[in-house]
């Protein structure tokens, strides 16, 4: 387990799953494979590197991850920053169920929320950083998602999106740098900067 999986996360997930579903015939199948240790994706490495630079300055003690999905970014984040208070919001109940098992199994700094970022009514400036990796291209109302992300963020918003057309039918937008810059400046960000990795663009917006 130590070499093949992110062991602390897998162990917590197994504990939480057992606590939640002990002796229940309707228990969902465990998803242990989500916690396999593998090389981080380039866009994930880039965002983790940015966070590594701002956490020592106290600019990222709380983070909201939007659309955590299967944990491609969330699980390396929890691995690398075990003291960071992380809230994950997702619209899919089965994704949140997995994260609730993780929380109940001992990852106390992981706070799952079933909800829609476009309409979520958490208080203003609830989080130091909001991350939305591979999310905006899926959401029809881009104005709403940007407006609420800016409202919720205290210091930074980090976004990654595809930079080229692809054959994913769930991708309904293709953003240019100028598209992203205009959206985030319009809704209150002070400045933006961009990083590029293969087939993706990463934007850091400062509040």
Secondary structure as the mmCIF struct_conf table of DSSP 4:
data_model
#
loop_
_struct_conf.conf_type_id
_struct_conf.id
_struct_conf.beg_label_comp_id
_struct_conf.beg_label_asym_id
_struct_conf.beg_label_seq_id
_struct_conf.end_label_comp_id
_struct_conf.end_label_asym_id
_struct_conf.end_label_seq_id
TURN_TY1_P TURN_TY1_P1 UNK A 2 UNK A 4
STRN STRN1 UNK A 5 UNK A 5
HELX_RH_AL_P HELX_RH_AL_P1 UNK A 7 UNK A 21
TURN_TY1_P TURN_TY1_P2 UNK A 22 UNK A 23
TURN_TY1_P TURN_TY1_P3 UNK A 25 UNK A 26
HELX_LH_PP_P HELX_LH_PP_P1 UNK A 27 UNK A 30
HELX_RH_3T_P HELX_RH_3T_P1 UNK A 32 UNK A 35
STRN STRN2 UNK A 36 UNK A 36
HELX_LH_PP_P HELX_LH_PP_P2 UNK A 39 UNK A 41
HELX_RH_AL_P HELX_RH_AL_P2 UNK A 42 UNK A 55
TURN_TY1_P TURN_TY1_P4 UNK A 56 UNK A 58
BEND BEND1 UNK A 59 UNK A 59
BEND BEND2 UNK A 61 UNK A 61
STRN STRN3 UNK A 62 UNK A 66
TURN_TY1_P TURN_TY1_P5 UNK A 69 UNK A 70
TURN_TY1_P TURN_TY1_P6 UNK A 72 UNK A 73
HELX_RH_AL_P HELX_RH_AL_P3 UNK A 74 UNK A 80
TURN_TY1_P TURN_TY1_P7 UNK A 82 UNK A 83
BEND BEND3 UNK A 84 UNK A 84
STRN STRN4 UNK A 85 UNK A 90
BEND BEND4 UNK A 91 UNK A 91
HELX_RH_AL_P HELX_RH_AL_P4 UNK A 93 UNK A 104
TURN_TY1_P TURN_TY1_P8 UNK A 105 UNK A 106
TURN_TY1_P TURN_TY1_P9 UNK A 108 UNK A 109
STRN STRN5 UNK A 110 UNK A 114
BEND BEND5 UNK A 115 UNK A 115
TURN_TY1_P TURN_TY1_P10 UNK A 117 UNK A 119
HELX_LH_PP_P HELX_LH_PP_P3 UNK A 122 UNK A 123
TURN_TY1_P TURN_TY1_P11 UNK A 124 UNK A 125
STRN STRN6 UNK A 127 UNK A 133
BEND BEND6 UNK A 134 UNK A 134
HELX_RH_3T_P HELX_RH_3T_P2 UNK A 136 UNK A 138
BEND BEND7 UNK A 140 UNK A 140
HELX_RH_AL_P HELX_RH_AL_P5 UNK A 142 UNK A 152
STRN STRN7 UNK A 153 UNK A 162
BEND BEND8 UNK A 163 UNK A 164
BEND BEND9 UNK A 167 UNK A 167
TURN_TY1_P TURN_TY1_P12 UNK A 169 UNK A 170
HELX_RH_AL_P HELX_RH_AL_P6 UNK A 177 UNK A 186
TURN_TY1_P TURN_TY1_P13 UNK A 187 UNK A 188
BEND BEND10 UNK A 190 UNK A 190
STRN STRN8 UNK A 191 UNK A 197
TURN_TY1_P TURN_TY1_P14 UNK A 198 UNK A 199
STRN STRN9 UNK A 200 UNK A 206
#
